[in-house]
C-alpha cells in the first residue's frame, strides 16, 4: 500500500470558516493516525477575490488550532511544488492541450448570448441545460485551431462521456451518477484560468493524494472529477464526503447561527483544544463514546469508518460546555499564562502567585472561558456590592443572624493581616456554635451572609482566605445598616 497523502485546499478569499477548519482537522488526524502526509494547497485561481493576507490568516488560524501541515507553500517538497494554484498555470495548460489532442476536450468560441439562448431553450423544453454549441463537432475543429493559433482567446470545454459513474464513498457509501447528468463543461475559462473541478484533479493526481476528505457539498462536483480522472488515466483517490454542519433550524451553517470563522472564536477566548474537540465530534464518533479529549489522545483511534452520514448540528451551548471542560482540566501554570494575556485580568494578575493559584483552583469550577475567572473573582471575592434578594433578606431576618453579624464584625475588626486564614474562620464557627448556641442552617447560612453578602456560593474555607479583609468589613457594615433600616 502506498503512503497515505491527504490535503486541505482552502481558497484565500476570507477568514478560515469553521467548516473548513473541521475538514482540515479530519485530514490532519487521519494523516497522523496512519503515519501519512498532510498537505496544504492554496486554491487561489479566483484572482479577483483571493488575497495573500487571507492565506496568511488562515494558516495562522490552523496553527492556533494545532493543525500543522507537512507540506505546503512554506514547506515545499520539490517533487510536488508549487502549492499555490496561481503558480501552476503552465501545468494546467499542458494537460488541457493533451486532452484537446486526444479529442477529449475542445475549444469553445460560443458567446455569452449563445450560451444563454441554449439555457433558455432547455428550460422551455423542461430539461437540464446541456451545451449544444457547434464547437463540439469535429467539423469545426480545424477552424477552432486556426483561431487559437491566430491568438484569439477561448474557453476549453471537456467532452463529458454519456455514461453513468459510481463512486464508492467512505462516508456516503455507493453513489451513482446517471448518464447525461452533466453536459460538456468548461475546464479552462477564456481568460486562461482553470476551473475548480479541473485543476483540483490535476493537483491531486500530481501530488499523489491518496484520500480526499471533504464536505458533502462537494459530492455533486465529484462526477465531473471522476470523468477527468478517467480521461487522464489517473488512479482515483479514496473519497470521504463528511456531513454538512447545520444550525438549530437544520439549515446549512451560516452567520445567522453565530460566529462562523475561526478568527472570531479566537477573539472570544475559546481554547484551541476545545474547538478541535468539538469539531471532531461533529460528524465523527469516539469508539469509547468519550466527549472530552485532546487531539493527541484520539490519533490512535481515529479512522474513516466512524464518520456519520447524517448532518451534524452546530450547537454553541455544547461548544461552550466543552470549552469549560477543557479549562477545568488545565493546569494552573497554563491558566496563569493565559490570564497574563488578557486585559480583563489586570487586577487579578496584580495579586501574588499563591493567591492567584488558590483563586484559580476555586474559580475555574465556575468558568467556561478564561475571561470568566477574573469576572468571577470580581463578583465573588472583590465586590462590595450587595444585592438584597429575598433569600438573603430571609436570612437577615432570622433571630440568630444579628448575633452572627455582631460577632463576625468584631472578630474581623481585630484582623491585622490583609486576609482571614482558614484557622481563624474555623475558630469563629466553633465559638458561634459552642458559646453562642448557633447551629445547623442558621449557623452556616448566617456566617455566609455576613462574610459574602450572598445566600449561597463556594465553600467558605476556600473563598474567605482569598477575600480581602477590607471587603469583608465593608460588606458587614452594609448588611448592618440594612438591618437597622429594616428594623427602623
C-alpha positions in Angstrom: 0.0 0.0 0.0 1.3 3.4 -1.0 1.9 6.0 1.8 -1.2 8.0 2.7 -1.2 11.6 1.5 -4.2 13.9 2.3 -4.7 17.6 1.6 -6.6 20.6 2.8 -7.1 23.1 0.0 -8.7 26.4 1.1 -9.4 29.4 -1.1 -7.8 32.5 0.4 -11.0 34.7 -0.1 -11.8 35.3 3.6 -11.2 34.1 7.1 -11.0 30.3 7.8 -14.5 29.0 8.1 -15.4 26.7 10.9 -16.4 24.0 8.4 -13.1 24.4 6.7 -11.3 24.0 10.0 -13.2 20.8 10.6 -12.2 19.5 7.2 -8.5 20.4 7.9 -8.7 18.7 11.3 -10.1 15.5 9.9 -7.4 15.3 7.2 -4.7 16.1 9.8 -6.0 13.5 12.2 -6.2 10.8 9.5 -2.7 11.5 8.3 -1.4 11.3 11.9 -3.3 8.1 12.6 -1.7 6.2 9.7 1.7 8.0 9.6 0.8 9.8 6.4 1.5 13.3 5.0 -0.8 16.3 5.4 -0.5 18.7 2.5 -1.7 22.3 2.5 -2.6 23.5 -1.0 -3.9 27.0 -1.8 -6.7 27.2 -4.3 -6.3 30.8 -5.4 -7.4 30.8 -9.1 -10.2 33.3 -8.2 -7.7 36.1 -8.7 -10.3 38.9 -8.0 -11.2 37.6 -4.6 -8.0 35.8 -3.5 -5.8 37.7 -1.1 -2.4 36.8 0.3 -3.3 38.3 3.6 -6.2 35.9 3.9 -3.9 33.0 3.1 -1.6 34.1 6.0 -4.5 34.5 8.4 -5.9 31.1 7.5 -2.6 29.4 8.2 -2.3 31.3 11.5 -5.7 30.0 12.5 -4.8 26.4 11.6 -1.6 26.7 13.7 -3.6 28.2 16.6 -5.8 25.0 16.4 -2.6 22.9 16.5 -3.1 21.8 12.9 0.4 21.8 11.3 0.9 20.8 7.6 3.8 18.6 6.5 4.0 20.2 3.0 2.8 23.5 1.7 3.9 26.8 0.2 6.2 27.4 3.1 7.3 23.7 3.3 7.7 22.7 -0.3 8.6 19.2 -1.5 10.3 19.8 -4.9 8.6 16.7 -6.3 5.1 18.3 -5.8 5.7 22.1 -5.7 4.4 24.7 -6.3 1.5 24.5 -3.8 -0.5 27.6 -5.0 -2.7 27.0 -8.0 -1.9 30.5 -9.3 1.6 29.3 -9.7 0.6 26.1 -11.7 -0.9 27.7 -14.8 1.5 26.0 -17.2 0.8 22.6 -15.7 -3.0 23.0 -16.2 -2.5 24.2 -19.8 -0.2 21.3 -20.6 -2.9 18.7 -19.6 -5.6 20.7 -21.3 -3.6 20.6 -24.5 -3.2 16.9 -24.2 -7.0 16.4 -23.7 -7.6 18.5 -26.9 -5.1 16.5 -28.9 -7.0 13.3 -27.8 -10.3 14.9 -28.7 -11.4 14.6 -25.0 -11.8 18.4 -24.8 -12.3 21.2 -27.4 -12.1 25.0 -27.8 -15.4 26.7 -27.4 -15.9 30.2 -29.0 -19.6 30.5 -28.1 -20.6 33.9 -26.9 -22.5 34.6 -23.6 -25.6 35.4 -25.7 -25.4 32.0 -27.4 -24.9 30.1 -24.1 -27.9 32.0 -22.6 -30.0 31.1 -25.6 -29.1 27.4 -25.2 -30.1 27.6 -21.5 -33.4 29.3 -22.2 -34.3 26.7 -24.9 -33.5 23.8 -22.5 -35.7 25.4 -19.7 -38.5 26.0 -22.2 -38.4 22.3 -23.1 -38.3 21.2 -19.4 -34.8 19.7 -19.5 -31.5 20.4 -17.8 -29.3 22.9 -19.8 -26.6 21.0 -21.7 -24.1 22.5 -24.1 -25.2 22.2 -27.7 -22.8 24.6 -29.4 -21.3 23.8 -32.8 -17.7 23.7 -31.5 -18.1 20.2 -30.1 -18.5 18.9 -33.6 -15.3 17.5 -35.3 -16.2 19.5 -38.4 -15.3 22.7 -36.7 -12.0 21.6 -35.0 -9.8 23.0 -37.8 -11.5 26.4 -37.6 -11.1 26.4 -33.8 -7.4 25.5 -34.0 -6.8 28.3 -36.6 -8.5 30.9 -34.4 -6.4 29.9 -31.4 -3.2 29.9 -33.5 -4.2 33.5 -34.5 -4.1 34.4 -30.9 -7.9 34.5 -30.2 -8.9 33.8 -26.5 -11.3 30.9 -25.9 -12.6 28.6 -23.3 -11.7 24.9 -23.2 -14.6 22.6 -22.7 -14.4 18.9 -21.5 -16.3 16.4 -23.6 -18.4 14.6 -20.9 -18.9 10.9 -21.6 -22.5 9.8 -21.9 -22.4 7.1 -19.3 -23.2 6.6 -15.6 -20.5 6.8 -12.9 -20.4 5.1 -9.5 -18.4 6.4 -6.6 -17.7 4.2 -3.5 -17.5 6.8 -0.8 -16.1 6.1 2.6 -19.0 8.0 4.3 -21.9 8.1 1.9 -21.5 4.6 0.6 -22.2 3.8 -3.1 -23.2 6.9 -5.0 -24.3 6.6 -8.6 -24.3 9.5 -11.1 -26.7 8.7 -14.0 -25.7 9.2 -17.6 -26.3 12.7 -19.0 -26.3 14.2 -15.5 -23.8 16.8 -16.8 -23.1 18.1 -20.3 -19.8 19.2 -21.7 -18.3 21.6 -19.1 -15.6 24.3 -19.1 -12.2 23.3 -17.6 -10.3 26.5 -18.7 -12.0 29.9 -18.9 -11.5 32.2 -21.9 -9.2 34.3 -19.6 -6.9 31.3 -19.3 -7.8 30.5 -15.7 -8.7 26.8 -14.9 -11.9 25.9 -13.1 -12.0 24.2 -9.7 -13.1 20.7 -10.9 -10.3 20.5 -13.4 -7.3 21.9 -11.5 -8.1 20.1 -8.3 -7.9 16.7 -10.2 -4.6 17.7 -11.8 -3.2 18.7 -8.4 -4.5 15.6 -6.6 -3.1 13.4 -9.3 0.4 15.1 -9.5 0.6 15.5 -5.7 -0.3 11.8 -5.3 -3.1 12.4 -3.0 -4.5 9.1 -1.8 -7.5 10.2 0.2 -9.8 13.2 -0.4 -11.7 14.0 2.8 -14.0 17.0 2.3 -17.5 18.3 2.9 -20.5 16.6 1.2 -21.3 19.9 -0.6 -18.6 18.7 -3.0 -20.4 15.5 -3.8 -22.2 16.9 -6.8 -18.8 18.1 -8.2 -17.3 14.7 -8.0 -18.9 13.3 -11.1 -17.0 15.8 -13.2 -13.8 15.0 -11.4 -14.4 11.2 -12.0 -14.6 12.0 -15.7 -11.4 13.9 -15.7 -9.6 11.2 -13.7 -10.7 8.7 -16.2 -9.6 10.8 -19.2 -6.2 11.3 -17.7 -5.8 7.6 -16.8 -5.1 8.6 -13.2 -5.7 6.4 -10.2 -8.7 7.5 -8.2 -8.1 8.5 -4.6 -10.4 7.2 -1.8 -13.2 9.7 -1.3 -14.8 10.5 2.1 -17.5 13.2 1.9 -18.2 14.2 5.5 -21.6 15.5 6.7 -22.7 19.1 6.5 -22.8 21.4 9.5 -26.2 22.8 10.2 -27.8 25.2 12.7 -30.6 24.6 15.1 -33.0 25.4 12.2 -31.5 22.5 10.3 -30.2 24.8 7.6 -26.6 24.9 6.4 -24.4 26.7 8.9 -24.2 30.5 8.2 -23.6 33.8 10.0 -27.2 33.8 11.3 -26.3 30.9 13.6 -23.4 32.8 15.2 -19.7 33.2 14.5 -18.6 31.1 11.5 -14.9 32.0 11.3 -12.2 30.5 13.5 -10.7 34.0 14.0 -13.9 35.2 15.8 -13.6 32.2 18.2 -10.0 33.1 18.9 -11.1 36.6 19.8 -13.8 35.3 22.1 -11.2 33.4 24.1 -12.2 29.9 23.1 -9.5 27.3 23.8 -8.0 25.7 20.6 -8.1 22.2 22.1 -11.8 22.7 22.9 -12.5 23.9 19.4 -10.7 20.8 18.0 -12.5 18.5 20.4 -15.9 19.8 19.5 -15.3 20.0 15.7 -14.1 16.4 15.8 -17.4 15.2 17.2 -19.4 17.0 14.5 -19.6 14.0 12.2 -17.3 11.5 13.9 -17.8 9.4 17.0 -15.3 8.2 19.5 -15.2 4.4 19.8 -15.5 4.7 23.6 -18.2 7.4 23.3 -15.8 9.9 25.1 -16.8 13.5 24.9 -13.7 15.3 26.1 -10.3 14.7 24.7 -7.2 16.3 23.1 -6.2 15.7 19.5 -3.2 13.7 20.5 -5.4 11.4 22.6 -7.5 10.2 19.6 -4.9 9.8 16.9 -4.6 6.1 17.7 -8.4 5.5 17.4 -9.2 7.9 14.5 -10.4 6.3 11.3 -12.7 6.9 8.4 -15.1 4.2 9.4 -16.6 6.2 12.3 -17.9 9.1 10.2 -21.6 9.7 10.3 -23.5 10.2 7.0 -26.1 12.5 8.8 -25.8 16.3 9.1 -24.2 17.5 12.3 -25.9 20.2 14.3 -23.6 23.0 15.4 -24.6 23.8 19.0 -22.9 26.9 20.6 -24.1 25.9 24.0 -22.4 22.5 23.7 -19.2 24.1 22.4 -19.3 26.5 25.4 -19.6 23.4 27.7 -16.7 21.6 26.0 -14.6 24.8 26.4 -15.4 24.9 30.1 -14.4 21.2 30.5 -11.0 21.8 28.9 -10.5 24.9 31.1 -11.2 22.8 34.2 -8.6 20.3 33.1 -5.9 22.8 32.5 -3.0 23.2 35.0 -2.7 26.5 37.0 0.5 27.4 35.1 -1.2 27.2 31.8 -4.2 29.3 33.1 -1.8 31.9 34.6 -0.1 32.3 31.2 -3.5 32.8 29.5 -4.6 35.3 32.2 -1.4 37.3 31.6 -2.5 38.0 28.0 -6.0 39.4 28.7 -6.7 43.0 29.8 -9.8 41.8 31.7 -7.5 40.1 34.2 -5.3 43.2 35.1 -6.5 43.4 38.7 -6.3 39.6 39.1 -2.8 39.5 37.8 -1.6 42.1 40.4 -2.1 39.5 43.2 0.8 37.3 44.4 1.2 33.8 42.9 -0.2 31.7 45.9 -3.3 33.9 45.9 -3.8 33.5 42.2 -3.3 29.7 42.3 -5.9 29.5 45.1 -8.3 31.7 43.2 -7.9 29.6 40.0 -8.5 26.4 41.9 -11.7 27.8 43.2 -13.0 29.9 40.3 -12.3 27.6 37.3 -15.0 25.4 38.5 -17.5 28.2 37.7 -15.8 29.2 34.4 -16.5 28.3 30.8 -14.0 30.9 29.4 -10.7 32.2 30.7 -12.3 35.6 31.0 -14.8 34.2 33.4 -12.1 33.7 36.0 -11.4 37.4 36.6 -15.1 38.1 36.2 -16.0 35.6 38.9 -13.1 36.9 41.1 -14.7 40.4 41.0 -18.2 39.0 41.7 -17.3 36.5 44.5 -14.2 38.0 46.0 -13.7 41.7 45.4 -17.2 43.1 45.0 -18.5 45.1 47.9 -21.9 45.4 46.3 -24.7 43.5 48.0 -27.9 42.7 46.2 -30.8 42.3 48.6 -32.5 39.3 47.2 -35.4 37.7 49.0 -33.3 34.7 50.1 -30.7 37.0 51.7 -33.4 39.1 53.4 -34.9 36.0 54.9 -31.5 35.0 56.4 -31.1 38.5 57.8 -34.5 38.2 59.4 -33.6 35.2 61.5 -33.1 36.0 65.2 -29.6 34.4 65.2 -28.2 36.4 62.3 -27.8 39.8 64.1 -25.7 37.9 66.7 -23.6 36.5 64.0 -23.1 39.9 62.3 -22.1 41.5 65.6 -19.7 38.7 66.5 -18.1 38.3 63.0 -17.9 42.1 62.7 -16.0 42.4 66.0 -13.6 39.5 65.1 -12.9 40.9 61.6 -12.1 44.2 63.1 -9.2 42.5 65.1 -7.6 41.0 62.0 -4.4 42.9 61.1 -3.5 40.9 58.0 -4.9 41.5 54.5 -6.7 38.2 54.6 -8.5 35.9 57.0 -7.0 32.5 57.3 -8.8 29.2 57.5 -7.9 28.7 61.1 -9.5 32.0 62.1 -12.6 31.1 60.2 -12.8 27.7 61.9 -12.4 29.4 65.3 -15.3 31.8 64.7 -17.5 29.0 63.7 -16.7 27.0 66.8 -17.3 30.0 69.1 -20.7 30.7 67.4 -21.6 27.0 67.8 -20.4 26.2 71.3 -20.5 29.6 73.2 -23.5 31.2 71.4 -25.6 28.1 70.6 -26.0 28.8 66.9 -26.1 25.6 64.9 -27.0 24.0 61.6 -28.5 26.0 58.8 -28.8 29.3 60.9 -25.0 29.0 61.6 -23.7 28.1 58.1 -26.0 30.4 56.2 -25.8 33.2 58.7 -21.9 33.2 58.5 -22.0 33.0 54.7 -24.4 36.0 54.6 -22.2 38.0 57.0 -18.9 37.3 55.1 -20.1 37.3 51.5 -23.4 39.1 51.2 -24.9 36.1 49.5 -27.1 33.2 50.5 -25.2 30.6 48.6 -21.8 30.1 46.9 -18.5 28.2 47.1 -17.0 26.6 50.2 -16.2 29.4 52.7 -12.9 27.7 53.7 -11.8 28.2 50.1 -13.4 31.6 49.4 -12.8 33.6 52.6 -9.0 33.3 52.7 -9.0 34.8 49.2 -11.3 37.7 50.2 -9.6 41.0 51.4 -10.4 41.9 55.0 -11.3 45.4 53.8 -14.0 44.0 51.5 -15.5 41.8 54.3 -15.6 44.8 56.6 -17.5 46.8 54.0 -20.0 44.0 53.4 -20.7 43.6 57.2 -21.2 47.4 57.5 -23.6 47.4 54.6 -25.5 44.4 56.0 -25.7 46.0 59.4 -27.0 49.2 58.0 -29.6 47.4 56.0 -30.8 45.5 59.1 -31.1 48.7 61.1 -33.0 50.4 58.3 -35.4 47.4 58.1 -35.9 47.4 61.9 -36.3 51.2 62.0 
